Amino acid sequence: MATYFFDNDISFRIVNALRELIPPGDHELFALRDKFPVDTKDVDWIPEIGRLGWVVISCDANQRRRDNEHIALMTHGVRALYIRHSGAPKDLHIDAARIIKNWPKIRDWGATAKPGTLVRLDTKDQIVPFTK
């Protein structure tokens, strides 16, 4: 059973809705606010999530471009999937629909991904590695 951790850029309401939709005992889901203060910086929660072996779901693909965050992700072997494509506006309903629609493949990816793997859900709803 994998545990999925949703960054603050994904509404805790989406996490709550997803909890209601998945079979009990299938896996655990946590919003950042479930485990940390809402204003916790990424470089502060990333090491703990890596230590726990949880899978990160986020919209902030720039984590891999910001040196301190990227180093933290790699050093702590975090598996992360980013759901919003570049330039897409933040929209609660669009994010919720994409996550719920694609949950089976997100869940399956998270259960098998190797530590330190960073991927994105592309515009065709495929989980793909980042290209430089």
Secondary structure, 3 states (H helix, E strand, C coil): CCEEEECCCCCHHHHHHHHHHCCCCCCEEEEHHHHCCCCCCHHHHHHHHHHHCCEEEECCHHHHCCHHHHHHHHHCCCEEEECCCCCCCCCHHHHHHHHHHHHHHHHHHHHHCCCCCEEEECCCCCEEECCC
